[in-house]
C-alpha cells in the first residue's frame, strides 16, 4: 500500500498482488509502433514516431486539452515532471521529483492506475554526501524517462537507484543501489539521469558520480566518481557487466590547480575561441578555430549548445538549441558563496539541417521576451531556450520552451509555427502517440545550492520554477479515445 501526500489530504493507492489477476493483466497489448515506449521512442534514438498518422500540419492547430493529471482545480499535488512521458496502449508512465518523489501509471483518460512511492536513499542514514555536507536542499526523484516492455517498467533515480516495477500492478520486482557494492562502479555520489534501453536481451543504463557542487566544499575530497554504462538482467536485476569511463581516480600530490575562465566564446568574425573550458595549470589557449559562417547553431559552453533530444526523420536532423553561456559564469566558484549574477539566456531555437550539417533547411528562432523574476521582481529582456527533446511525426515537430512555458508545434518541412499551448514552467519534452501529445510540467532546475552554513542568495536572472507539476494530454476535437480499445485492469484504489 503506497501513500501519496497531497496538499490538503492524503489518498491511498492499493496495489493488488499479482495472484489470480496476473493472467488478465499479462494479456494486455504488447508494444506497438504507435506507442512511445522509451525516451527516444525506440533504440535508434531518432525521437520520430513514424506510425503517427492522425496529427497533421493541416489539423494540429485544433489541438485541445483532453485531460491533465492532477485535474484542474484539484487539491492533490504531484512533484515536478522533468522527463518525457512514456505512453503504451494509451497508458501513461512518468516519474516525479521534489514533492513526494513517485512513479505513476495513468489510464488513457488520465485517471490514476497505480503509484509507486520511491523510497529515497538521498538521506543521512544512507550516507549521501550532499546531505552529509550540509546541502540539505538536495532531493531524490526521477529525472529520466522510463522504459516499458510487455511486462515491466524500468527507470533510474537521481539518488542512484535502478528500479523495475510490474507494468500492470506497479509492484516492485527488483532494484539496484548503484551507490553501494556489489555494484561494480559503486560510488556514494552516483546518480542515474539517462533513460534505460533494452538491447540483445539486456537492460542497459548509464550513470555516474554527481559531484558538481561537492567539489566546491573545502573538506570534500573531490572528485573520485566516474561515469558508467552497465547491463542488467531485465527479469532479475542481476548485474551482467559494467564499463567505467576514464582512468581510475588518483590523488594529486602536490594538488593541481584548475583556473576557470568565463566559459567558451567564439569570435564570429575571426573564428578564434576567446574563452574556453578550464585547463590544468595555465590560462586558456586559443588552439581551435570555428567557421566564419554566421549560421552558428549554438555557442559551445556549459549551457550553450545543442541540447539532448535532437530528432531525425531519416532525411533531416532537428536540433534544439540554447544560448546561455552566462550560466557558466554564475555556476563557477564555491557553491555556498557565489557572487556572480546569473546572466539571462540570449537565445533559443529549433533548426532543421541536413545529416551532413552542410545545409540548413530552416530555423525557428524563439522571440526575445520580457521576463520578470517571480522571487525578487527583477526585470530582463532575454532569449527563450529550447531545453527539451523534440518529438517528430511525418509532418510535425513538437517541443517545449523553457522561459515562455509553451508546448509548440512546427511544420517539419517549412518550420512554420502552427500551434502554441501555454503549460507553465517546464523542462520536459513531449511524446506523441496514437493521435495525442503528452507532456509534463514543472521545473526546479538551476537554483542555487543552499547549505547550513550559508544563506541562499539568488542574484540575477531566475527561471520560472515550481516544486509541483502535472501531466497534460492533448488531442483533436473529434478524438473520443476509441483508439484505446484494449483496456488493462488497474489495481483498486480508495481514498481515506
C-alpha positions in Angstrom: 0.0 0.0 0.0 1.6 3.3 -1.1 0.5 6.6 0.4 0.7 9.7 -1.8 0.9 13.0 0.2 -1.2 15.9 -1.2 -1.7 19.5 -0.3 -4.8 19.1 1.8 -5.3 15.4 2.2 -3.8 12.0 1.6 -5.2 9.4 -0.8 -4.2 5.8 -0.8 -3.5 3.7 -3.8 -4.0 0.0 -3.0 -2.0 -2.3 -5.3 -3.3 -5.8 -5.7 -0.8 -8.7 -5.6 -0.4 -10.4 -8.9 -2.1 -13.6 -7.9 -5.2 -14.6 -9.9 -5.4 -11.2 -11.6 -2.0 -11.7 -13.3 -3.4 -13.7 -16.2 -5.8 -10.9 -17.0 -3.1 -8.2 -16.9 -0.5 -10.2 -18.7 -2.7 -10.4 -21.9 -2.7 -6.6 -22.4 -1.5 -5.2 -25.7 2.2 -5.7 -26.5 4.4 -2.7 -27.6 3.1 -1.4 -30.9 4.7 1.0 -33.4 2.3 3.8 -32.4 3.4 3.6 -28.8 6.2 5.9 -27.3 7.7 3.3 -25.1 11.0 5.0 -24.1 12.7 8.4 -24.0 13.8 8.4 -27.7 10.8 6.5 -28.9 12.9 3.5 -29.9 16.5 2.3 -29.7 17.5 4.2 -32.8 17.2 7.4 -30.8 15.5 9.4 -33.5 12.6 10.6 -31.4 10.5 10.0 -34.6 7.1 8.2 -34.4 6.8 7.2 -38.0 3.5 5.4 -37.2 1.7 8.6 -36.2 -0.8 9.4 -39.0 -3.5 11.3 -37.2 -1.8 14.5 -36.4 -1.0 16.6 -39.5 0.2 20.0 -40.3 -3.4 20.7 -41.5 -5.1 19.9 -38.2 -2.6 20.4 -35.4 -3.8 24.0 -34.8 -7.1 22.5 -33.4 -5.3 20.5 -30.6 -7.2 20.8 -27.3 -6.6 19.6 -23.8 -8.1 16.1 -23.3 -7.1 15.8 -19.7 -4.5 16.8 -17.1 -3.3 14.9 -14.0 -4.0 16.1 -11.4 -7.2 17.6 -12.7 -7.7 21.3 -13.0 -8.5 22.8 -9.5 -7.6 19.5 -7.7 -6.3 19.7 -4.2 -4.0 16.8 -5.0 -0.4 17.6 -5.9 2.4 15.7 -7.6 6.1 16.6 -7.9 7.9 18.1 -10.9 7.8 16.0 -14.1 11.2 16.6 -15.8 11.3 13.8 -18.4 9.2 12.9 -21.5 6.2 10.8 -20.5 6.1 7.2 -21.9 2.9 6.1 -23.5 1.9 2.4 -24.2 -1.6 1.5 -25.3 -2.7 4.9 -24.2 -1.5 4.3 -20.6 1.0 7.0 -19.4 4.1 6.3 -17.3 6.2 9.0 -15.6 8.2 9.8 -12.5 8.4 13.0 -10.4 10.9 14.8 -8.2 10.6 17.3 -5.3 7.0 16.8 -3.8 7.0 13.2 -2.7 9.1 11.6 -5.4 6.9 8.8 -7.0 6.3 6.9 -10.2 2.9 6.8 -11.8 0.8 4.9 -14.3 -2.3 6.7 -15.7 -5.2 5.4 -17.7 -5.9 6.7 -21.2 -8.5 9.1 -19.7 -6.0 10.5 -17.2 -7.1 8.6 -14.1 -4.6 7.1 -11.6 -4.0 3.4 -12.3 -1.2 2.9 -9.8 1.5 4.8 -8.0 4.8 3.6 -6.6 6.3 5.8 -3.9 10.1 6.0 -4.2 12.0 5.1 -1.0 14.7 7.8 -1.1 18.3 7.0 -0.4 19.3 10.7 -0.5 19.4 10.7 3.3 22.0 10.9 6.1 21.1 7.4 7.1 22.3 6.2 3.6 25.5 8.3 3.8 24.5 10.6 1.0 27.5 13.1 0.6 25.3 16.1 -0.3 23.3 15.7 2.9 26.4 14.9 5.0 28.0 18.2 3.8 25.0 20.4 4.6 23.4 20.6 1.1 20.1 19.7 2.5 18.0 21.1 -0.3 19.1 18.0 -2.4 16.1 15.9 -3.4 15.6 12.4 -4.8 13.2 11.5 -7.7 13.1 10.6 -11.3 14.9 12.8 -13.9 14.7 10.4 -16.8 12.0 8.7 -18.9 11.0 5.1 -18.2 11.4 2.1 -20.5 8.2 0.0 -20.8 8.2 -3.5 -22.2 5.5 -6.2 -22.4 5.6 -6.9 -18.7 7.8 -4.4 -16.8 8.7 -0.8 -16.3 12.3 0.3 -15.7 13.6 3.7 -14.6 16.5 5.3 -12.7 16.5 7.9 -9.9 18.6 10.9 -9.0 19.6 9.0 -5.9 21.3 6.3 -8.0 18.7 3.5 -7.8 17.7 1.4 -10.8 14.1 0.3 -10.3 11.9 -2.3 -12.0 8.1 -2.5 -11.5 5.4 -4.8 -12.8 3.8 -2.9 -15.6 0.2 -3.9 -14.6 0.2 -3.8 -10.8 3.0 -1.4 -10.0 4.5 -4.0 -7.7 8.3 -3.6 -7.1 10.1 -6.5 -8.8 13.7 -5.5 -8.1 16.0 -2.5 -7.5 19.7 -1.9 -7.6 21.6 0.7 -5.5 24.5 1.9 -7.6 25.9 3.8 -4.6 26.9 0.6 -2.8 28.6 -2.7 -3.5 28.1 -5.2 -5.0 27.5 -2.8 -7.9 30.9 -2.8 -9.8 31.1 1.0 -10.2 29.6 1.9 -6.8 30.2 5.5 -5.6 28.4 7.5 -2.9 27.6 10.3 -5.4 26.2 8.1 -8.2 23.1 9.2 -10.0 21.1 7.9 -12.9 19.8 10.6 -15.3 19.9 8.5 -18.5 16.9 6.5 -19.7 17.4 2.8 -19.9 17.1 0.7 -23.2 16.8 -3.0 -24.0 19.5 -4.4 -26.3 20.4 -8.0 -27.0 18.1 -9.1 -24.2 19.9 -6.9 -21.7 18.8 -3.8 -19.8 21.4 -1.0 -20.5 21.7 2.1 -18.3 24.3 4.8 -17.8 25.0 7.0 -14.8 27.9 8.2 -12.7 29.2 10.3 -9.9 27.5 13.7 -9.5 29.9 15.8 -7.5 29.4 19.2 -9.2 28.6 21.1 -6.1 30.5 19.0 -3.7 33.8 20.0 -5.4 33.4 23.5 -4.0 33.3 22.3 -0.4 36.9 22.6 1.1 36.7 19.4 3.2 35.2 17.2 0.5 37.9 15.0 -1.2 36.8 15.7 -4.7 36.5 14.1 -7.1 36.5 10.3 -7.4 33.2 9.5 -9.1 33.3 8.1 -12.6 30.8 7.6 -15.3 29.5 4.1 -16.1 27.5 2.1 -18.6 26.1 -1.2 -17.2 24.0 -4.1 -18.3 21.4 -6.0 -16.1 19.2 -9.0 -16.5 15.7 -7.5 -17.1 13.9 -10.2 -15.1 16.1 -10.4 -12.0 18.2 -7.2 -12.0 21.4 -9.3 -11.9 24.4 -7.3 -13.0 25.8 -8.7 -16.2 28.7 -6.3 -16.9 29.8 -2.8 -16.3 32.1 -0.3 -18.0 33.6 2.7 -16.2 34.6 5.8 -18.0 38.1 7.1 -17.8 41.1 6.1 -15.7 41.0 5.1 -12.0 40.9 8.4 -9.9 44.1 9.3 -8.1 45.0 11.9 -5.6 47.5 14.6 -6.9 50.5 15.4 -4.7 51.1 18.3 -4.8 47.5 19.4 -5.6 46.7 20.5 -9.1 45.1 24.0 -9.5 42.4 24.5 -12.1 41.9 28.0 -13.4 38.5 28.9 -14.7 37.6 31.4 -17.4 34.2 32.6 -18.3 33.0 29.7 -20.4 33.5 29.3 -24.2 33.1 32.1 -26.6 33.8 32.1 -30.4 34.8 35.3 -32.2 32.3 35.1 -35.1 34.5 37.4 -37.3 37.8 35.6 -36.8 36.7 32.2 -35.6 39.0 32.3 -32.6 38.0 30.8 -29.3 38.2 33.8 -26.9 37.3 31.8 -23.8 37.0 28.1 -23.3 36.5 25.4 -20.7 39.0 25.0 -17.8 42.5 23.8 -18.4 45.0 22.4 -16.0 47.7 24.9 -14.9 47.5 28.0 -17.0 45.3 30.3 -19.0 43.1 29.2 -21.9 44.9 28.7 -25.2 43.2 29.7 -28.5 44.1 26.4 -30.2 40.9 25.9 -32.1 39.1 27.9 -34.8 35.4 28.0 -36.0 34.0 28.8 -39.4 33.3 32.4 -40.1 29.9 31.4 -41.3 27.3 33.3 -39.2 24.9 30.3 -39.2 26.1 29.1 -35.8 23.5 26.8 -34.2 24.6 27.5 -30.6 27.6 28.6 -28.6 29.7 25.8 -27.2 29.6 26.4 -23.4 28.3 25.0 -20.2 24.7 25.6 -21.3 25.1 27.0 -24.7 24.8 24.3 -27.3 22.6 21.6 -28.8 20.6 20.0 -26.0 19.9 16.3 -25.5 17.0 15.1 -27.6 17.7 16.1 -31.2 15.4 14.3 -33.7 15.9 12.6 -37.0 13.2 11.6 -39.5 15.6 9.8 -42.0 16.1 13.0 -44.0 16.7 15.9 -41.7 18.1 16.4 -38.2 16.0 18.7 -36.0 18.3 20.3 -33.4 17.1 22.1 -30.3 19.3 24.9 -29.2 20.0 27.1 -26.1 22.4 30.0 -25.9 23.1 30.5 -22.2 26.8 30.7 -21.8 26.3 33.3 -18.9 25.1 30.4 -16.7 28.6 29.0 -16.6 29.9 32.2 -15.1 27.4 32.2 -12.3 28.0 28.5 -11.5 31.7 28.7 -11.0 33.2 29.2 -7.6 32.2 27.9 -4.2 28.6 26.7 -4.2 27.9 28.4 -0.8 29.4 31.8 -1.7 28.7 32.7 -5.3 28.9 36.4 -6.1 28.4 36.4 -9.9 24.9 37.2 -11.0 23.1 34.7 -13.3 23.1 36.3 -16.8 19.9 35.5 -18.7 19.8 33.3 -21.8 20.4 35.1 -25.0 18.5 32.9 -27.5 16.8 29.6 -28.2 15.9 27.8 -31.4 15.0 24.7 -33.3 16.8 24.1 -36.6 16.4 21.6 -39.4 19.7 20.7 -41.1 21.0 18.0 -43.4 22.6 15.0 -41.8 26.0 16.1 -43.1 25.4 19.5 -41.4 26.1 21.4 -44.7 22.6 22.6 -45.4 20.3 24.4 -43.1 16.7 23.9 -44.3 15.0 26.3 -41.9 15.5 27.9 -38.5 12.8 28.7 -35.9 14.3 31.4 -33.7 12.5 32.0 -30.5 11.4 35.6 -30.0 13.1 37.5 -27.2 10.9 38.0 -24.1 10.4 40.5 -21.3 10.8 38.4 -18.2 10.2 39.3 -14.5 11.7 37.1 -11.8 9.0 35.6 -9.6 11.0 35.9 -6.4 12.5 39.4 -6.5 10.7 41.2 -9.3 13.9 41.9 -11.3 13.2 42.5 -15.0 15.1 41.2 -18.0 14.9 41.0 -21.8 16.2 37.6 -22.8 16.0 34.6 -25.1 13.6 31.7 -24.8 15.7 28.4 -24.5 14.6 25.1 -26.0 16.0 22.7 -23.4 13.6 19.8 -24.1 13.9 17.0 -26.6 11.9 17.3 -29.7 9.2 14.8 -30.8 8.7 14.1 -34.5 5.9 12.8 -36.8 5.9 12.7 -40.6 4.8 16.3 -40.8 5.3 17.9 -37.3 8.0 18.9 -34.8 6.8 19.3 -31.2 8.9 20.8 -28.3 8.6 22.9 -25.2 10.0 26.4 -24.5 11.7 26.9 -21.1 11.0 30.5 -20.5 7.7 31.1 -22.2 6.4 27.8 -20.9 4.7 26.6 -24.0 4.1 23.3 -26.0 4.9 24.3 -29.6 4.3 22.6 -32.9 6.1 23.4 -36.2 5.7 22.2 -39.8 8.7 19.9 -40.2 9.0 20.8 -43.9 9.0 24.6 -43.6 9.5 25.4 -39.9 6.2 27.3 -39.9 4.8 27.9 -36.4 1.4 26.0 -36.3 0.4 25.9 -32.6 1.4 27.0 -29.1 -0.2 25.9 -25.9 0.7 27.5 -22.5 1.6 24.9 -19.8 3.7 26.9 -17.3 7.2 26.2 -16.0 8.6 23.3 -18.0 11.8 21.5 -18.9 10.1 18.2 -20.0 9.9 17.3 -23.7 6.8 15.9 -25.3 5.9 12.5 -26.7 3.4 11.7 -29.5 1.3 8.5 -29.6 -1.9 7.5 -31.4 -3.1 10.9 -32.2 -2.3 12.5 -28.9 0.5 14.7 -27.5 1.7 14.2 -23.9 3.9 16.5 -21.8 4.8 17.0 -18.2 5.2 20.3 -16.4 7.1 21.9 -13.6 10.8 22.8 -13.3 13.2 23.3 -10.4 16.4 23.5 -12.3 19.3 26.0 -11.9 18.5 27.3 -8.5 21.4 28.0 -6.2 22.5 25.2 -3.8 21.8 26.0 -0.1 23.7 24.9 2.9 23.5 25.1 6.7 26.5 27.5 6.8 25.5 29.9 4.1 22.2 31.7 3.4 20.8 31.0 0.0 21.0 34.2 -2.1 19.9 34.2 -5.7 21.2 37.1 -7.8 20.5 38.0 -11.4 18.2 36.0 -13.7 15.9 33.3 -12.4 14.0 30.7 -14.4 10.3 30.2 -13.6 10.3 27.3 -11.1 7.8 25.3 -9.1 8.0 22.3 -6.9 4.8 20.8 -8.2 3.9 19.6 -11.7 1.3 18.0 -13.9 1.0 15.8 -17.0 -1.1 17.1 -19.9 -2.7 15.2 -22.8 -3.8 17.0 -26.0 -5.8 15.6 -28.9 -8.0 16.7 -31.8 -11.6 17.8 -31.1 -13.2 14.6 -32.5 -10.8 12.3 -30.6 -13.0 10.4 -28.2 -10.4 7.8 -27.1 -11.8 5.0 -29.1 -8.3 4.1 -30.4 -7.6 2.8 -26.9 -9.9 -0.2 -27.1 -7.9 -2.8 -25.3 -8.2 -2.0 -21.6 -5.8 -3.0 -18.9 -7.0 -3.8 -15.4 -5.8 -1.4 -12.8 -5.4 -2.1 -9.0 -8.3 -1.0 -6.9 -8.0 2.4 -5.3 -9.7 4.1 -2.4 -9.4 7.5 -0.7 -9.0 8.0 3.0 
